[in-house]
Amino acid sequence: MTSSVDASSAPEVAKMETGAIAWTRDVLQPNDGVVTMPDDCLAELDAISRLLKDNPLPTLALRPEDFELPACRTMIANVTDTLQHGVGFAILDRLPMDRYSREEAEPLYWLLASMVARPVAQKWDGAMIYDVHDSGLKPGGGVRPDITNVEQNFHTDNSYNFCPPDYVCLFCVQTAKEGGVSRIVSFPAAHNEMRKRHPDLLARLYRPYIFDRQREHAPDAPLTLTHSIFETDDGALLGRLSHFQVINGYKLAGEPMDPEGAAALNALEAIMNEPAMWKDFYFEPGQIQIVDNRRCGHKRTAFLDHPEPDRKRRLIRLWLRNSGRPFYNG
């Protein structure tokens, strides 16, 4: 499949963004994006936890509309407003993990995330709840970086396939011994800097690149996909980025990347990695991070785990998307 962006035509380039989403580190306030779970919301979740003990049901079968959750709905409305009209990320602080086991907390997390948007498959086999941890493997050849402990590049989830999620949710169960810091960058802010510093390269990011599909597809499907890094929707900027999968994509295709494409990708990468551009978050157990997957890039720094299995870093990830079908490929 080829990108909808025609490489022979001049792409529509987004204008300079001045809204809340175009943030840099110096303009963010310490509590920007942070949403504290109020006591009445926690009381509602406690009641659901007790109900599920008496009435077990698979997490995937739980729907918010089956429960009375007025306080939680008010809180999630605040989260959704922050995602859509604010800084593009939210930190829910937090589910009390001294009160819940992982098995008890997971369905509550699922219900809260489902109020933002519909959970969808995260793998071609249909898996909808994804365990983020260090498998001991190295990324590449079908091994996703999220199950390793190596530092990631800024990216958007599922950039390398047909239907990326609108939002990525991460629920912290256990932190690492060292490192594993969550880092977020604003695509509109990085795009603004590209326009100022590298106007000659910006348009190249709107033309196709080759991405490695990470073997998340049917056995007879193509190994690569081509699409642009940036595109516009009614003039608004959207991103789909994975430097790592682009490099692998060209290797799989047996093609060299064009010099302009490499220069544009490297220039964007350098801008995003400047400390003035990103915001760090030090996850704590019980916190939930939700990121707009088309307007913010995210990454995780390298980490060192505890030796004890029950203390190893573990996050539970959900992908949310209201468009298309809940399949991996929409």
Buried (B, 14 or more C-beta within 10 A) or exposed (E): EEBEBEBEEEBEBBBEBEEBBBBBBEEBEEEBBBBEBEEEBBEBBBEBBEEBEEEEEEBEEBEBEEBEBEBBBEBBEBBBEBBEEBBBBBBBBBBEBEEBEBEBBBBBBBBBBBBBBBBBBBBBEEEBBBEBBBEEBEBBEEBBBBBBBBBBBBBBBBBBBBBBBBBBBBBBBBBBBEBBBBBBBBBBBBBBBBBEEBEEBBBBBBBBBBBBBBEBBEEEBEBBBBBBBBBBEEEBBBBBBBBBBBBBBBBBBEEEBBEEBBBBBEBBBBBBBEEEBBBEBEBEBBBBBBBBBBBBBBBBBBBEBBEEEEEBBBBBBBBBBEEEEBEBBB
